[in-house]
Amino acid sequence: MAKYFIDHPMDKATLLLDKITGEEAGKILAYYSNNPAGSVCHANVILYPHGWEIIGKEAPEVRGEEGRAGGYGYDKYSAAVAESLHKQGLSGTHDILAPWVFINMEGDRQNKPDAEGIIKEKKIIPVYSGAGNVREAFELYFRVIEVL
């Protein structure tokens, strides 16, 4: 696997900024391997100490864990980001995430504040693996700027 990790350009870089001050609070780095056996998305969510404060959690000693996703038929980027969040204790279970994802996809504004409240109370980032909702999930806490 390391063979494909080296010398591969970054396919996607996203900055996470404090919504109030504009201070950089973290970043998401992702790339797709050029493995001839099939493409794999590698993603690393890196929150700076200020980013952890925004979410309301204490920053761990080691920050930024890589998530990976391969195969086909779903959004690999969101799956890899979800795995990275899971490894850092920032993901939720299906019963918590599904209502938030459904409300955002369907535009159910009436129930949106309740779903957001539950997510923020649990102090998680609601990326649903394979659903393609990375930007919306991080926008609960941060201003999201895609650089690449």
C-alpha positions as CSV (number, residue, x, y, z in Angstrom):
1,M,0.0,0.0,0.0
2,A,2.8,2.4,0.8
3,K,3.9,2.2,-2.8
4,Y,0.8,4.2,-3.8
5,F,1.0,6.6,-0.9
6,I,4.3,8.2,-2.0
7,D,4.5,10.7,-4.8
8,H,0.7,10.9,-5.2
9,P,-0.7,14.4,-5.4
10,M,-3.3,15.7,-3.0
11,D,-6.7,15.4,-4.8
12,K,-8.7,17.4,-2.3
13,A,-7.8,19.9,0.5
14,T,-10.4,21.6,2.6
15,L,-9.8,24.3,5.2
16,L,-12.0,24.5,8.3
17,L,-12.3,28.1,9.7
18,D,-13.9,29.5,12.9
19,K,-17.2,31.0,11.7
20,I,-16.8,34.1,13.9
21,T,-13.1,34.9,13.8
22,G,-12.1,33.3,10.5
23,E,-9.1,31.6,12.4
24,E,-8.0,28.3,10.8
25,A,-9.4,25.5,13.0
26,G,-8.4,22.5,11.0
27,K,-8.2,20.8,7.6
28,I,-9.3,17.8,5.6
29,L,-6.7,16.3,3.3
30,A,-7.6,13.5,0.8
31,Y,-6.3,11.8,-2.2
32,Y,-7.1,8.8,-4.3
33,S,-4.5,6.1,-4.8
34,N,-3.5,5.1,-8.3
35,N,-3.5,1.5,-7.4
36,P,-4.1,-0.6,-10.6
37,A,-6.3,-3.0,-8.5
38,G,-8.8,-0.2,-7.8
39,S,-9.0,3.3,-6.5
40,V,-8.9,3.9,-2.7
41,C,-9.7,7.3,-1.1
42,H,-7.5,8.2,1.8
43,A,-8.7,11.1,4.0
44,N,-7.3,12.7,7.1
45,V,-9.3,15.1,9.3
46,I,-6.9,17.3,11.3
47,L,-8.5,19.6,13.9
48,Y,-6.3,22.1,15.6
49,P,-6.8,22.7,19.3
50,H,-9.1,25.6,18.5
51,G,-11.2,23.3,16.3
52,W,-11.7,20.9,19.1
53,E,-12.8,23.8,21.3
54,I,-15.4,24.8,18.7
55,I,-16.9,21.3,18.9
56,G,-16.7,21.3,22.6
57,K,-14.3,18.4,23.1
58,E,-10.8,18.2,24.6
59,A,-8.1,17.7,21.9
60,P,-6.4,14.3,22.1
61,E,-2.6,14.1,22.2
62,V,-2.5,12.6,18.7
63,R,-4.7,14.3,16.2
64,G,-5.5,13.3,12.6
65,E,-6.2,9.7,11.9
66,E,-6.4,8.4,8.3
67,G,-9.6,6.9,7.0
68,R,-9.7,4.8,3.8
69,A,-12.5,3.7,1.5
70,G,-12.4,1.6,-1.6
71,G,-14.9,-0.3,-3.8
72,Y,-17.7,1.3,-5.8
73,G,-21.3,2.3,-5.6
74,Y,-21.0,5.0,-3.0
75,D,-19.1,8.2,-2.1
76,K,-15.7,7.1,-1.1
77,Y,-14.6,10.5,0.1
78,S,-17.3,10.8,2.7
79,A,-16.7,7.1,3.8
80,A,-13.0,7.8,4.3
81,V,-13.7,11.1,6.2
82,A,-16.3,9.2,8.3
83,E,-13.6,6.6,9.2
84,S,-11.1,9.3,10.1
85,L,-13.7,10.9,12.4
86,H,-14.6,7.6,13.9
87,K,-11.0,6.9,14.8
88,Q,-10.9,10.3,16.6
89,G,-14.2,9.8,18.5
90,L,-16.1,12.3,16.5
91,S,-18.6,10.1,14.7
92,G,-22.1,9.0,15.7
93,T,-24.1,5.9,15.3
94,H,-26.7,5.3,12.5
95,D,-29.7,6.2,14.7
96,I,-28.1,9.6,15.5
97,L,-26.8,10.4,12.1
98,A,-29.6,9.2,9.8
99,P,-32.3,11.8,10.9
100,W,-29.8,14.6,10.3
101,V,-28.8,13.3,6.9
102,F,-32.4,12.7,5.9
103,I,-33.4,16.2,7.0
104,N,-30.6,17.8,5.0
105,M,-31.3,15.8,1.9
106,E,-35.0,16.3,2.0
107,G,-34.9,19.9,3.1
108,D,-37.2,19.3,6.1
109,R,-36.6,22.7,7.8
110,Q,-39.2,22.1,10.5
111,N,-37.2,19.3,12.2
112,K,-33.7,20.6,11.4
113,P,-33.1,22.5,14.7
114,D,-33.9,19.3,16.7
115,A,-31.5,17.1,14.6
116,E,-28.7,19.7,14.8
117,G,-29.2,20.1,18.6
118,I,-28.8,16.3,19.1
119,I,-25.6,16.3,16.9
120,K,-24.1,19.2,18.8
121,E,-25.1,17.8,22.2
122,K,-23.3,14.6,21.3
123,K,-20.3,16.7,20.1
124,I,-19.9,14.8,16.8
125,I,-19.4,15.7,13.2
126,P,-22.3,14.0,11.3
127,V,-20.5,12.7,8.2
128,Y,-22.6,9.7,7.1
129,S,-20.3,7.1,5.4
130,G,-20.9,7.0,1.7
131,A,-23.6,9.7,1.6
132,G,-21.5,12.5,0.2
133,N,-22.4,15.0,3.0
134,V,-19.0,16.1,4.2
135,R,-19.4,19.8,3.5
136,E,-22.8,20.0,5.1
137,A,-21.6,18.1,8.2
138,F,-18.6,20.3,8.8
139,E,-20.6,23.5,8.2
140,L,-22.5,22.8,11.5
141,Y,-19.3,24.0,13.3
142,F,-17.0,25.6,10.7
143,R,-16.8,27.8,7.6
144,V,-15.7,25.3,5.0
145,I,-13.4,26.4,2.1
146,E,-12.4,23.8,-0.5
147,V,-8.9,24.7,-1.8
148,L,-8.3,21.9,-4.2
